[in-house]
Amino acid sequence: MITVLIADDQPLMRAGLRLIFEPEEDIQVVAEAGDGVQAVGLCQTLQPDVAILDIRMPIMDGIQAASRVADRGGTRILVLTTFDDDDYVYRALRAGASGFLLKDAPPEQIVSGVRTIAAGDALLAPAITRSLIEQYTARARPEPGRRPPWSELTEREVVVLRLMAQGLANSEIADNLHLGASTVKTHVGHILMKLDLRDRVQAVVLAYQSGLVGDDSRDPASWDRE
């Protein structure tokens, strides 16, 4: 059973989300919060699998709440908001969110998003998230002559990381590389472990920050041979 906390300052929005999840046998809403402080306290007490946080809430906003919940670990964060401004998304991801959806997303996409987050994956498919990561992480380039963090990966793992950064799901990566889905899942697990990353969101950010994506002049496979 996936346990969920809903944090939004609008009672009608909280009620609507609860209704979306009621028919789902594998998802249970265990608590609601009207502000970020309540959300952090309930997450600490109940330790739900997923916390759905609105960005703009009184007392403590969703970004501050996401940071505090992420620091404690155990609960994964799905940010749900009406705002599609890049800065909000960027700050939410940096705070520790594993996914970002707009409130006008179809109900089935929200349900699927909760399952995705609970399974340890991240929501990277929306174009807004990919364009955001490209825009902001392009500002931070690695120092010349310094070995990039992905130098510890094998050649195959580097290829998988590149495809992850393009927003491909495991099944799509498997089709692209003519591999089994379980093999790709193993590669992804090794990538996260070797790079000490929480999830795919962090892996994608690292891929852009380190210059692995967006610079075809690099030859990452050469690091594997050193």
Buried (B, 14 or more C-beta within 10 A) or exposed (E): EBBBBBBBBEEEBBEBBEEBBEEBEEBBBBBBBBBBBBBBBBBEEEBBBBBBBBBBBEEBBBBBBBBBBBEEEEBBBBBBBEBEEBEBBBBBBBBBBBBBBBBEBEEEBBBBBBBBBBEBBBBBBBEBBBEBBBEBBBEEEBEEEEEBBBBBBBEBBBBBBBBBBBBBBBEBBBEBBEBEEEBBBBBBEBBBEBBEBBBBBBBBBBBBBBBBBEEEEBEBEEBBEE
